[in-house]
Amino acid sequence: MSRYLAIGSLLNKDDTIDEASTTDREQSAASEATAVSPLHPRQQQQPLQPLQPQLLQPQNPPRPQLQQPSFSSKAGPEYIRPWDERMSPAEAMRQFYSAQFPSETREVVIFYFEYFYGICPIFHPATFVCRLVCGSVDPLLLDVMRAKTARLITKHTGRPVDLDAIIEHINRRLLLDLESPSFDYVRAVVLMTTLSGGENKFMSYNSLVCLASSMVARLGWHTLDLGARDATSIPWLDWAELEARRRTFWIVYQLDSYQSLLADRPMSIGEDRVYTALPGSDCTWDDVSIAQILHWPTRHMQSIDKATIINTGALSYTFIDVCDLTMLLSRINSFLWGVRQRSYASQLPCRASLMAGINLGLDNANKTNGSSKKAGQSQQQPPQNKQPLDPVPTRSLFELPRFRELHEALQAWRSRLVPADDLKGIGAPLGHFSQFGSLPHRQHLMRARYYCLYCYYVPFLHLLHLANRPSFFAAVTKQTKSHQPPDFTSTEEYRVLREMLSSSFSGTTNDSLLAYDVVEESWQICLDAIFDLSEFLERNRDISLERSDQITPFCLFTSITVLIRHIRKCRCWAEQNPGMVEAASGGSSTKGYGRPVMERCLVVVRQLWTMLKDLGFLWGVRGMERLLRQMQVEEVINAADLFSGLSL
């Protein structure tokens, strides 16, 4: 019997480990675990003990040890375990599928784990089912899971679910436990944040991100691995407790990084304050038969071939990839903030003293970033030299080495992903909940996650490169005349569009999504990424759209805004250069605005527009649809279609 989680075959707590029965996956997993100094933050009735800095040792002077707060007495099973641990797996599943268990709750749980566990793996499935049948899960958490799955349940069963009423009820409940949050409450806030983002309720999303960030900071979850305590063996349930908190923190940190970039604000928790290691391996997280963790916390291999990731089906590798992207986004946000600060300060009357203060602050940040380590590393890196401060660019962000480094880092991140194409024909969807966690099902979820992660690359590349425009550096935002349709930015529709966008994004992001003065090199990079995305989506069109997550609609949204602007620029260029249109299909420098490029843009914008509308019901992206209609996407498509057929 496999020691890895398939819920229908859970082993009892005191089952022993039979080394002779180790599967190939377990042998591969054994190479992932490294003997890092173990932690043992046991929390029954005692507060968390301060941790000694061993895992992560900053090269700056040591920071003071932090006393982590104790948790509420109602802090959920990960701390007081209010369920019968002697319950057999057969009994847990029998009760889950019995007539006495509410069928509607069972449906919600199955849909959640099938569609959202891979995105937000902050529950250990086996122990969660035990808690569920014992009635110890906070009803608020179940309500949030019900809201998360509402659209999918309606789509698959035809039964209408009043999502707005559920959300209103949840929002009232969220105000009740702010002072003494249980672990279920924290996770309810996290899931509600992802729901608000997916539903394009950006005001709620902003507020919930701030709430979640403040809670994990107050609970000390950003310093879970600030130090380590010697121990020869750790009970598996204790390890799972810490791993659940670690994963919850990283989900919050991801959400905060997205919101910070879109809202043009610093991260709530700076990178230099993060002392929580990356999530541990699924190969241990799923193995409920392990009585003790002898080498813990487990870590992923830093370099592992893609075939091994596919063969193990460990979804935690996709989680690690998102965590890596999160750290990269925090650096992109810091970089863009620094450029804006210097640009504004250099144009003010008091620029000398102001620039000196900004330079000092950014200099300190550079020293911190250059000497601090990435969470989870076990070996100390040599000190790095002080990085020179970036000057204010005169024409393009490509003048700054840091910009080029961030661009290359994004490309490197994408190249490390397992291609979803390589997982075609592997794995199987969930047929029965007892199959959850089996190898075929893990591989099925893994392909869906890598499909989504490939899409992640595009909008964040856009946010970086659409900032590469003269109007980004200027004290007063101005549109340049290069390839700019003269009648667009002066219209009433444009003013209304900016007002609509301002309810969702910051003014800087609005400018990026509407600007026509993006530096040509960055503009071409954005276009190439969209064309590559189009081919990727076509190759993986067998993946259902309901496997997407909340970043996918945003990916389509930013891509369509770029394509609409490029079609307008193509039309403007063709009207001004009628004799060069046909020549542009060759190798001339004008090929970026010729008829072939415009026709390709038309094909791709239709493809993405159709996908976005199809996602409208599942992800509540009607707001994005309205914004794009305000940008006259369909009128642009139709007009460009007629225009491209003319003989010029």
Salt bridges, closest charged atoms under 4 A:
GLU26 OE2 - ARG3 NE 3.49
GLU32 OE1 - HIS300 ND1 3.23
GLU78 OE2 - ARG187 NH2 3.17
ASP84 OD1 - ARG86 NE 3.30
GLU85 OE1 - LYS13 NZ 3.36
GLU91 OE2 - ARG94 NH2 2.94
GLU104 OE2 - ARG146 NE 2.55
GLU107 OE1 - ARG159 NH2 2.44
GLU114 OE1 - HIS441 NE2 2.55
GLU114 OE2 - ARG547 NH2 2.55
ASP138 OD1 - ARG173 NH2 3.62
ASP143 OD1 - ARG146 NH1 2.53
ASP143 OD2 - HIS169 NE2 3.30
GLU168 OE2 - ARG172 NH1 3.41
ASP177 OD1 - LYS74 NZ 3.30
ASP184 OD2 - ARG131 NH2 2.56
ASP184 OD1 - ARG187 NH2 3.02
GLU199 OE2 - ARG151 NE 2.68
ASP225 OD1 - ARG246 NH2 2.96
ASP238 OD2 - HIS40 NE2 3.05
ASP238 OD1 - ARG42 NH1 2.60
ASP238 OD1 - ARG81 NH2 2.62
GLU241 OE2 - ARG81 NH2 2.24
GLU243 OE1 - ARG246 NH1 2.67
GLU243 OE2 - ARG247 NE 2.85
ASP256 OD1 - ARG265 NH2 2.59
GLU271 OE2 - ARG331 NH2 2.51
ASP282 OD1 - ARG247 NH2 2.78
ASP287 OD2 - ARG3 NH2 2.96
ASP324 OD1 - LYS374 NZ 2.41
ASP363 OD2 - LYS386 NZ 3.42
GLU405 OE1 - ARG402 NH1 3.39
ASP421 OD2 - ARG539 NE 2.55
GLU492 OE2 - ARG495 NH2 2.26
GLU499 OE2 - ARG495 NH1 2.42
ASP511 OD1 - ARG498 NH1 2.76
ASP532 OD2 - ARG414 NH1 3.31
GLU535 OE2 - ARG600 NH2 3.15
GLU538 OE2 - ARG541 NH1 2.65
ASP542 OD2 - ARG447 NH1 2.70
GLU546 OE1 - LYS155 NZ 3.13
GLU546 OE2 - HIS156 NE2 3.00
ASP549 OD2 - ARG449 NH1 2.92
GLU582 OE2 - ARG595 NH1 2.98
GLU625 OE2 - ARG622 NH1 2.80
GLU625 OE1 - ARG629 NH2 3.49
GLU634 OE2 - LYS613 NZ 3.88
GLU634 OE1 - ARG629 NH1 2.95
ASP641 OD2 - ARG606 NH2 2.75
